[in-house]
Amino acid sequence: MSYLRFEKAVMTNLEESLRRELLRTNRSGAYSCSTIVDCNTRKYHGLLVVPVPELDDENHVLLSSLDVTVIQHGAEFNLGLHKYQGNNFSPKGHKYIREFDCDKVPTTIYRVGGVLLKKEVVFQHYEDRILIRYTLVDAHSATTLRFRPFLAFRSVRQFTHENSTASRAYQQVTNGIKTCMYAGYPDLYMQFSKKNEFVFQPDWYRGVEYPKEQERGYASNEDLYVPGYFEMNIKKGESVVFAASTSSIATATLKGLFEKEVEERAPRDNFFHCLVNAAHQFHKREKNDDRYLLAGYPWFKCRARDTFIALPGLTLAIDEQDYFELVMQTAERGLREFMEGKPLSVGIYEIDQPDVPLWAIWAIQQYAKEAGKEACRVRYGKLVDDIIDYIVDERHPNLHLDDNGLLYANGRDKAITWMNSTANGRPVVPRSGYIVEFNALWYNALKFCASLKSDTDDRECAAKLEERAELCKTSFVETFLNEYGYLLDYVDGNLMDWSVRPNMIFAVAFDYSPLNQDQKKSVLDVCTRELLTPKGLRSLSPKSGGYNPMYVGPQVQRDYAYHQGTAWPWLGGFYMEACLKLYRRTRLSFIERQMVGYEDEMNYHALGTISELFDGNPPFHGRGAMSFAMNVAEVLRTLKLLEKYTYQK
């Protein structure tokens, strides 16, 4: 039995099926996404969603959906499904679904009387082209298929509505048409592997509704343009391939191309393989061959901090060292441009955040474990040195190295840490001054840099780094460790944040910690008692003031909950690393049980991946973006650590 498979009972129950989403990407920034019954529930959903750099840096929904109608003896059976205002669903094609399988490629089996129709979908790698293969598995009489495309031609952050500006013009191309609704957009090519008849019958389908947007307190209605429909006869056993793309294709190659793309897909037949597939979905290759990691889907771009935190888990943990090097090559260029005050030539956002260079060193440290210290020193030693010098020389606009060896950053007016939610232009959690993870990262970076130099002739520099690290260590404990055995979240002059937050876990998880064993155990115990959930660590303890664990409601309400009690799986990754370092094999079964909480997610929300965050209280519902890079990365890295400690003598 397939790992990701749903029977008719789930598919025809909209309360169950509409909450399950399916994401496909082309590894170049474009994606295809909907629910498993092909009913779009977000404005971000669409069959073909692509970047249009000529317009802006957002993705754009070109083809929203494609309705298929089976025709026999003049009777029409529409297999599509849309939600309209007033909780009306039409044409209710989900009732014909017999089963859905997502093992290798998403496959839906429809039964309409004596007709058995199979639909399979792939997104071509590195091309803005979605491919759908329809196979008539069984039929007792002549059968016709009708395909009706729903067009949007809009940004994922907007809606389209009936208007007189939209162009109805189209041109015939081989086995299909091309059309473009608005100036500035690329042409949309819709072609089939088989000759067909296109019937021009333009109309607007009004009042399509997206319930996920309603839940989030946004506008939720739009109108979609249908230019007409394609129609063709199909015989029992015959397959037809549909392609939607921003470029034309030789239709005689479609069947072979579909087979080739299917062959390249790895099966999602277990938890690990689902996560590997999810990891690859974050890849982004630009035309100039720069490589990036997207922070998440469907609305995140490439962000610097997310890149460095996610990079080891998404590459090294699945033995893809080459992709680590490709992404780091692009990221290093961006880092150096920023440190040298030059304009950025890379598409990486938020590279100016003060902890970004520190996370870059942490990522390189993970590379050293896989590739070896010498290989790391050759490839990245100069970058590590330059980052340390950059910080020591205080060239970062918001990092000050105090005489006590600690880093100070001003975050009172602008969010500067991963806890970056804002309301009314101000940080919801204004973390400022000596920030606990910044200084845990700094101590770790100093020690790691010293270790890279320890086997070289540069022992004098290594000794100076060790001296800096020792000063940082003493001040760290004096500044952050309190009498209750946990770490203050930040200290800014006389202001001390006593909130129990997960950021202290990094001081336990990193290879080099300023804490001794007893202090580490105390911090870990507090995290276990007050922050641990089956979906990671809470961003705030229920015992702390302002605890708000439910990420629901309109935008402002969600902004105030974002880091005030919600649970984050990527933090759980560092927690489990800390557990293994402190207790080794005695905690293996405990961590394996924690992994079950993430494996449960493979069949919910977005299939085969992990949501951005979870409610901090039971039942720990997944919220936010449907797929989040740091979460997938840290679960993969935890699985790798589990394997290491399991087979460790």
VOGU-3710 file (C-alpha; in Angstrom, 3 decimals, decimal comma):
1> msylrfekav> 0,000/0,000/0,000  1,253/3,507/-0,861  2,477/5,798/1,900  0,416/8,781/0,684  -2,857/7,245/-0,436  -6,463/8,218/0,271  -9,589/6,207/-0,361  -12,917/7,406/-1,666  -14,281/8,035/1,850  -11,638/10,723/2,509
11> mtnleeslrr> -11,722/12,254/-0,965  -15,488/12,715/-1,047  -15,570/14,182/2,471  -14,718/17,838/1,866  -14,046/18,502/5,539  -11,198/16,004/5,239  -9,998/16,559/1,670  -10,021/20,372/1,536  -7,611/20,623/4,454  -5,019/18,549/2,583
21> ellrtnrsga> -2,907/20,453/0,081  -0,495/19,302/-2,574  2,574/21,233/-3,710  4,700/20,682/-6,813  7,632/22,933/-7,779  9,987/23,212/-10,737  13,095/24,115/-8,645  13,266/27,497/-10,391  10,706/29,416/-8,385  7,484/28,324/-10,101
31> yscstivdcn> 4,969/25,991/-8,498  1,619/24,248/-8,834  -0,568/23,906/-5,774  -4,122/23,042/-4,773  -6,016/20,679/-2,521  -6,023/16,954/-3,232  -9,497/17,306/-4,816  -8,291/20,189/-7,053  -10,475/22,779/-5,338  -8,426/25,924/-4,755
41> trkyhgllvv> -8,837/27,240/-1,213  -6,135/29,946/-1,196  -5,407/32,857/-3,516  -1,914/31,315/-3,729  -3,308/28,131/-5,279  -3,055/27,548/-8,998  -2,188/24,943/-11,591  0,582/27,126/-13,065  2,071/29,802/-10,791  5,242/31,424/-12,102
51> pvpelddenh> 7,543/34,370/-11,395  7,223/37,233/-13,877  10,383/39,292/-13,225  9,370/41,843/-15,852  6,479/42,866/-13,573  7,751/42,395/-10,000  9,382/39,871/-7,689  6,139/38,049/-6,884  4,731/34,830/-8,312  1,720/35,080/-10,594
61> vllssldvtv> -1,198/32,701/-11,112  -1,624/32,217/-14,855  -3,703/29,039/-15,028  -5,878/28,670/-11,935  -7,378/25,268/-12,738  -8,490/22,928/-15,510  -11,922/21,323/-15,376  -12,353/18,003/-17,178  -15,727/16,755/-18,357  -16,400/13,161/-19,401
71> iqhgaefnlg> -19,071/12,878/-22,112  -20,854/9,639/-23,035  -24,095/9,284/-25,004  -24,555/13,068/-24,759  -24,433/13,013/-20,946  -21,825/15,276/-19,329  -19,995/14,535/-16,061  -17,832/17,448/-14,915  -14,966/16,326/-12,656  -14,064/19,857/-11,515
81> lhkyqgnnfs> -14,693/21,436/-8,111  -14,907/25,109/-7,119  -16,190/26,845/-4,032  -18,520/29,780/-4,592  -20,058/32,294/-2,215  -22,623/30,993/0,217  -20,738/27,750/0,813  -21,786/26,431/-2,589  -19,587/23,851/-4,294  -19,877/23,229/-8,006
91> pkghkyiref> -19,734/21,074/-10,085  -18,912/18,593/-7,275  -16,602/16,417/-9,306  -15,022/15,067/-6,123  -17,901/12,598/-5,777  -16,478/10,677/-8,762  -13,031/10,198/-7,174  -12,354/6,581/-6,299  -8,832/6,996/-4,890  -5,858/9,352/-4,752
101> dcdkvpttiy> -2,210/8,284/-4,616  0,857/10,490/-4,265  3,624/7,899/-4,061  5,623/8,983/-7,116  3,409/11,505/-8,897  -0,053/12,716/-7,798  -2,533/10,272/-9,320  -6,321/10,516/-9,130  -8,686/7,762/-10,273  -12,200/8,857/-11,284
111> rvggvllkke> -15,112/6,492/-11,882  -18,106/7,736/-13,847  -20,458/4,842/-14,490  -18,456/2,451/-16,643  -15,694/5,004/-17,256  -12,424/4,775/-15,302  -10,198/7,816/-15,877  -6,715/8,238/-14,418  -5,091/11,651/-14,014  -1,352/12,065/-13,263
121> vvfqhyedri> 0,461/15,386/-12,752  4,121/16,470/-12,897  5,812/19,861/-12,958  8,734/19,827/-15,391  12,031/20,529/-13,647  13,542/23,951/-14,405  10,766/24,856/-16,860  7,555/26,802/-16,281  5,487/23,889/-17,555  2,857/21,732/-15,858
131> lirytlvdah> 2,098/18,370/-17,461  -1,060/16,338/-16,888  -1,620/12,879/-18,346  -5,147/11,519/-18,688  -5,562/7,801/-19,345  -8,899/6,185/-20,154  -8,416/2,977/-18,176  -11,852/1,589/-18,950  -14,952/2,566/-20,937  -17,843/0,583/-22,425
141> sattlrfrpf> -18,816/3,079/-25,135  -17,508/6,059/-27,103  -16,035/8,686/-24,794  -15,244/12,371/-25,259  -13,164/14,576/-22,955  -13,754/18,322/-22,619  -11,172/20,579/-20,946  -12,134/24,013/-19,662  -9,207/26,247/-18,452  -9,763/28,868/-15,731
151> lafrsvrqft> -7,374/31,810/-16,150  -6,335/34,420/-13,567  -3,210/36,304/-14,789  -2,600/38,032/-11,456  -0,140/38,254/-8,583  -0,535/35,689/-5,802  -1,200/38,629/-3,470  -4,112/40,020/-5,484  -7,400/38,931/-7,039  -8,786/39,210/-10,544
161> henstasray> -12,302/40,409/-11,270  -14,410/40,663/-14,385  -13,217/43,621/-16,435  -13,181/44,957/-19,971  -9,386/45,343/-20,052  -8,672/41,618/-20,156  -7,809/40,511/-23,657  -9,941/37,763/-25,182  -7,584/37,338/-28,114  -5,972/33,971/-28,710
171> qqvtngiktc> -3,948/32,268/-31,400  -4,034/28,698/-32,558  -0,799/26,790/-31,974  -0,043/23,108/-32,532  -2,790/21,119/-30,795  -3,837/24,086/-28,678  -3,861/27,847/-28,218  -1,827/30,638/-26,699  -3,365/33,625/-24,968  -2,414/36,542/-22,712
181> myagypdlym> -4,947/38,477/-20,666  -2,854/41,569/-19,855  0,155/43,465/-21,242  3,422/42,654/-19,492  2,520/39,008/-18,912  4,001/36,130/-20,895  1,794/34,155/-23,263  0,152/31,093/-21,769  0,454/28,074/-24,074  -2,088/25,285/-23,585
191> qfskknefvf> -1,348/22,285/-25,782  -2,223/18,590/-26,000  -0,364/15,577/-27,306  -3,389/14,893/-29,542  -5,341/16,932/-32,084  -8,410/18,528/-30,595  -11,043/21,134/-31,286  -10,941/24,430/-29,402  -14,332/26,085/-29,050  -14,083/29,811/-28,314
201> qpdwyrgvey> -16,740/30,476/-25,673  -15,458/33,327/-23,458  -17,064/33,814/-20,072  -16,296/34,872/-16,510  -16,977/32,529/-13,630  -17,928/34,916/-10,852  -17,667/34,694/-7,090  -15,047/31,963/-6,712  -14,245/31,877/-3,002  -11,084/30,933/-1,088
211> pkeqergyas> -11,901/29,840/2,498  -8,274/29,897/3,677  -8,200/33,635/2,963  -11,441/34,075/4,871  -9,888/32,345/7,878  -6,948/34,755/7,718  -9,217/37,812/7,660  -8,530/38,762/4,051  -10,703/39,378/1,017  -11,540/36,003/-0,463
221> nedlyvpgyf> -13,505/36,315/-3,713  -12,520/36,601/-7,332  -13,744/36,020/-10,858  -11,923/33,708/-13,256  -11,886/33,976/-17,040  -12,616/30,928/-19,206  -11,805/31,490/-22,903  -13,617/28,350/-24,065  -12,925/24,641/-24,078  -10,909/21,918/-25,795
231> emnikkgesv> -12,634/18,728/-26,878  -11,413/15,370/-28,195  -12,420/11,728/-28,425  -10,446/9,174/-26,445  -10,334/5,378/-26,694  -10,019/2,788/-23,959  -6,364/2,411/-22,993  -5,377/5,695/-24,657  -3,424/8,468/-22,883  -3,483/12,188/-23,617
241> vfaastssia> -0,978/14,690/-22,176  -1,894/18,327/-21,514  0,816/20,982/-21,121  0,428/24,530/-19,811  3,510/26,681/-20,137  4,968/30,102/-20,893  6,613/28,656/-23,995  5,574/26,463/-26,898  6,519/22,794/-27,109  6,565/20,207/-29,882
251> tatlkglfek> 3,441/18,264/-28,971  4,835/15,020/-30,412  7,349/15,055/-27,541  4,807/15,440/-24,726  4,254/11,763/-23,980  7,972/11,028/-23,909  8,639/14,123/-21,786  6,004/13,065/-19,278  7,551/9,598/-18,959  11,016/11,124/-18,527
261> eveeraprdn> 9,809/13,451/-15,762  8,087/10,578/-13,953  11,279/8,521/-14,093  13,212/11,335/-12,410  10,813/11,448/-9,464  11,850/9,631/-6,303  9,029/7,740/-4,580  7,502/9,238/-1,448  7,066/5,826/0,104  8,179/6,646/3,662
271> ffhclvnaah> 8,746/9,513/6,078  12,364/10,122/5,062  11,683/10,079/1,321  8,823/12,562/1,779  11,188/14,942/3,552  13,868/14,529/0,865  11,260/15,376/-1,764  10,212/18,390/0,303  13,851/19,467/0,630  14,269/19,498/-3,140
281> qfhkrekndd> 11,172/21,666/-3,529  13,012/24,558/-1,855  15,726/24,540/-4,524  15,798/27,519/-6,836  18,100/27,733/-9,830  18,296/31,061/-11,636  19,086/31,466/-15,330  22,610/32,653/-14,464  23,021/29,355/-12,539  22,954/30,989/-9,101
291> ryllagypwf> 21,483/28,558/-6,549  19,186/29,472/-3,698  16,965/27,971/-1,045  13,479/29,411/-0,777  12,379/29,925/2,828  8,997/28,302/2,222  5,862/27,997/0,109  3,712/29,565/-1,068  4,710/33,164/-0,177  8,285/33,128/1,123
301> kcrardtfia> 11,303/34,237/-0,851  14,978/33,493/-0,267  15,943/34,929/3,133  19,506/34,995/4,420  18,980/33,668/7,954  16,648/30,904/6,744  19,186/29,936/4,077  22,039/29,355/6,524  19,897/27,619/9,159  18,215/25,333/6,618
311> lpgltlaide> 21,221/24,656/4,381  22,880/21,818/6,368  19,624/19,903/6,864  18,427/20,301/3,277  21,755/19,212/1,784  24,333/17,607/4,090  21,762/15,563/6,017  20,709/13,856/2,772  24,256/13,470/1,396  24,000/16,318/-1,110
321> qdyfelvmqt> 27,214/18,153/-0,325  27,441/19,472/-3,873  24,241/21,490/-3,507  25,491/22,909/-0,195  28,533/24,212/-2,064  26,441/25,664/-4,902  24,110/27,542/-2,542  27,000/28,699/-0,371  28,806/29,986/-3,457  25,886/32,300/-4,202
331> aerglrefme> 25,354/33,213/-0,544  29,049/33,946/0,023  28,983/36,410/-2,853  26,028/38,164/-1,242  27,660/38,168/2,189  30,877/39,642/0,853  29,024/42,309/-1,113  27,152/43,319/2,027  30,268/43,326/4,213  32,103/45,423/1,617
341> gkplsvgiye> 29,220/47,872/1,252  28,588/46,980/-2,394  25,204/46,648/-4,130  23,856/43,109/-3,905  23,982/41,016/-7,076  22,097/38,132/-5,432  18,401/37,673/-4,733  18,750/37,115/-0,986  16,588/39,158/1,349  17,427/40,386/4,880
351> idqpdvplwa> 21,149/39,809/4,524  21,668/42,878/6,727  20,257/41,176/9,834  23,014/41,129/12,499  22,966/37,376/13,204  23,197/36,345/9,532  27,039/36,137/9,341  27,028/34,148/12,594  24,566/31,622/11,183  26,748/31,420/8,054
361> iwaiqqyake> 29,653/30,259/10,239  27,383/27,720/11,955  26,396/26,307/8,544  30,071/26,059/7,531  30,759/24,282/10,830  28,225/21,601/9,862  29,967/21,285/6,490  33,263/20,624/8,294  31,710/17,626/10,032  30,759/16,052/6,708
371> agkeacrvry> 33,608/17,100/4,425  36,385/17,171/7,021  38,107/20,080/8,708  40,866/20,364/6,109  38,461/20,505/3,146  36,385/23,057/5,039  39,434/25,178/5,795  40,465/25,181/2,127  37,013/26,085/0,830  35,617/28,356/3,550
381> gklvddiidy> 38,460/29,214/5,932  38,981/32,674/4,418  35,257/33,466/4,644  35,147/32,464/8,326  38,208/34,630/9,045  36,710/37,590/7,203  33,399/37,324/9,064  35,162/37,229/12,434  37,295/40,258/11,472  34,199/42,066/10,183
391> ivderhpnlh> 32,486/41,622/13,554  35,571/42,386/15,674  36,221/45,556/13,658  32,574/46,565/14,226  31,867/47,184/10,550  28,335/45,799/10,826  25,902/48,716/11,251  24,077/46,951/14,103  26,610/44,776/15,890  28,777/46,220/18,633
401> lddngllyan> 31,446/44,139/20,394  31,568/45,296/23,998  34,633/45,164/26,243  33,061/42,222/28,091  33,295/40,127/24,911  29,545/40,095/24,192  27,768/41,331/21,070  25,224/44,124/21,427  22,512/44,864/18,835  19,716/47,421/18,847
411> grdkaitwmn> 16,321/45,825/18,231  14,043/48,236/20,048  12,552/49,867/16,959  13,123/47,223/14,305  12,891/43,435/14,564  16,405/42,028/14,122  16,066/38,383/15,191  14,111/35,417/13,827  11,278/36,609/16,122  10,472/39,269/13,563
421> stangrpvvp> 6,706/39,873/13,735  5,645/43,510/13,777  2,430/45,373/14,573  1,857/49,032/13,740  5,421/49,218/12,484  6,930/48,080/15,796  8,362/44,705/16,832  5,877/42,586/18,784  8,867/41,124/20,660  11,450/43,966/20,767
431> rsgyivefna> 14,523/41,864/21,538  17,466/44,202/21,985  20,859/44,533/23,646  22,703/41,341/24,530  20,558/38,741/22,742  21,046/35,197/23,976  21,357/33,297/20,667  23,518/36,026/19,085  26,081/35,541/21,821  25,784/31,738/21,840
441> lwynalkfca> 26,487/31,925/18,097  29,404/34,305/18,683  31,070/32,041/21,242  30,557/29,037/18,981  31,978/30,952/15,981  35,103/32,030/17,885  35,802/28,494/19,062  35,170/26,986/15,642  37,426/29,496/13,920  40,138/28,768/16,508
451> slksdtddre> 39,774/25,028/15,860  40,255/25,568/12,109  43,553/27,289/12,857  44,742/24,913/15,561  46,294/22,495/13,063  48,012/25,249/11,039  50,958/27,568/11,520  48,565/30,328/12,579  48,553/29,270/16,247  49,001/32,838/17,462
461> caakleerae> 45,716/33,853/15,867  44,075/30,722/17,297  45,269/31,719/20,766  43,768/35,209/20,378  40,451/33,698/19,306  40,511/31,388/22,325  41,167/34,391/24,544  38,168/36,226/23,056  36,041/33,129/23,476  37,017/32,775/27,154
471> lcktsfvetf> 36,039/36,387/27,842  32,727/35,848/26,013  32,111/32,651/27,995  32,576/34,315/31,376  30,359/37,272/30,468  27,722/35,038/28,881  27,169/33,079/32,082  27,241/36,220/34,240  24,776/38,021/31,952  22,246/35,370/30,951
481> lneygylldy> 22,155/32,604/33,568  19,653/33,368/36,313  18,982/31,814/39,696  16,136/29,704/38,293  18,486/27,733/36,066  17,500/29,059/32,660  18,823/31,858/30,433  17,415/35,351/30,087  16,243/35,991/26,545  17,958/39,355/26,236
491> vdgnlmdwsv> 19,545/41,959/28,485  19,567/45,658/27,557  21,089/47,789/30,290  18,849/47,417/33,319  16,150/45,720/31,240  16,183/41,931/31,544  13,692/39,725/29,758  12,797/36,888/32,113  10,393/35,266/29,635  11,035/31,560/29,174
501> rpnmifavaf> 11,768/31,362/25,459  13,412/28,707/23,257  16,348/30,862/22,137  18,392/29,605/25,086  18,429/26,082/23,601  21,129/27,098/21,115  23,614/27,567/23,954  23,111/23,868/24,760  22,900/22,515/21,211  25,930/24,144/19,603
511> dysplnqdqk> 29,197/22,205/19,470  30,884/24,872/21,580  28,841/26,048/24,537  29,688/28,672/27,165  27,747/26,576/29,702  29,061/23,701/31,806  27,282/20,331/31,933  25,100/21,145/34,941  24,056/24,463/33,451  23,210/22,793/30,133
521> ksvldvctre> 21,071/20,191/31,859  19,240/22,863/33,814  18,442/24,852/30,665  17,350/21,704/28,839  15,097/20,700/31,739  13,305/24,069/31,650  12,823/23,754/27,874  11,433/20,241/28,351  9,007/21,245/31,099  7,725/24,498/29,650
531> lltpkglrsl> 8,376/24,614/25,908  8,410/21,118/24,422  5,426/19,971/22,305  5,021/17,142/19,766  5,618/19,788/17,063  8,754/21,447/18,391  9,460/24,107/20,985  6,984/26,801/21,927  8,145/30,346/21,280  7,018/31,288/24,807
541> spksggynpm> 6,226/29,356/27,956  2,571/29,110/29,081  3,816/30,389/32,452  5,171/33,604/30,931  3,093/36,728/30,468  1,482/37,251/27,082  1,213/33,555/26,200  -0,887/33,336/23,031  -0,598/29,868/21,484  -3,314/29,920/18,787
551> yvgpqvqrdy> -2,217/31,317/15,422  -5,710/32,182/14,147  -7,830/35,174/13,215  -7,058/38,327/11,216  -3,530/39,520/10,479  -3,017/41,686/13,565  -4,250/38,930/15,877  -1,892/36,458/14,222  1,025/38,902/14,401  0,626/39,075/18,164
561> ayhqgtawpw> 0,514/35,270/18,423  3,342/34,538/15,957  6,116/34,316/18,571  4,073/34,279/21,746  3,505/30,566/22,277  3,282/28,964/18,835  5,421/25,849/18,328  8,246/25,651/15,770  9,684/22,305/14,579  13,066/23,785/13,603
571> lggfymeacl> 13,631/24,797/17,215  12,756/21,226/18,157  15,657/20,094/15,977  18,146/22,005/18,113  16,414/20,763/21,255  16,864/17,147/20,147  20,490/17,775/19,207  21,024/19,133/22,733  19,365/16,013/24,185  21,640/13,706/22,237
581> klyrrtrlsf> 24,776/15,631/23,169  23,925/15,571/26,858  22,368/12,121/27,249  23,482/10,267/24,103  21,914/6,853/23,497  19,708/6,997/26,596  17,476/9,542/24,831  17,191/7,750/21,484  13,756/6,228/22,117  12,465/9,577/23,431
591> ierqmvgyed> 13,594/11,377/20,279  12,198/8,637/18,046  8,832/9,234/19,713  9,181/12,950/19,023  9,707/12,125/15,341  6,277/10,478/15,276  4,738/13,912/15,800  6,318/15,079/12,547  5,564/11,913/10,615  1,883/12,465/11,371
601> emnyhalgti> 2,154/15,672/9,334  2,953/13,795/6,116  -0,747/13,034/5,624  -2,152/16,388/6,755  -1,945/20,009/5,668  0,499/19,949/2,708  1,234/16,299/1,957  4,786/15,120/2,524  6,113/18,311/4,102  5,892/20,386/7,304
611> selfdgnppf> 3,960/23,590/7,932  5,566/26,845/9,036  4,360/26,703/12,649  1,851/24,992/14,933  -0,513/26,055/17,665  1,221/25,793/21,038  -1,760/24,014/22,615  -3,394/20,704/21,622  -4,264/19,534/19,053  -1,222/21,479/17,744
621> hgrgamsfam> -2,789/22,377/14,405  -0,443/23,334/11,550  -0,616/27,003/10,512  1,005/29,555/8,256  2,898/28,589/5,127  2,219/25,055/3,921  5,904/24,127/3,632  8,770/25,693/5,593  12,436/25,091/4,803  13,928/25,380/8,304
631> nvaevlrtlk> 11,400/22,892/9,695  12,038/20,280/7,016  15,797/20,865/7,358  15,971/20,392/11,106  13,826/17,251/11,073  16,147/15,801/8,413  19,193/16,806/10,448  17,677/15,182/13,529  17,123/11,946/11,598  20,790/12,033/10,571
641> llekytyqk> 21,846/12,601/14,191  19,617/9,736/15,315  21,335/7,459/12,845  24,759/8,592/14,055  23,998/7,976/17,731  22,129/4,718/17,040  25,173/3,132/15,414  27,724/4,810/17,656  29,697/2,349/19,757
//
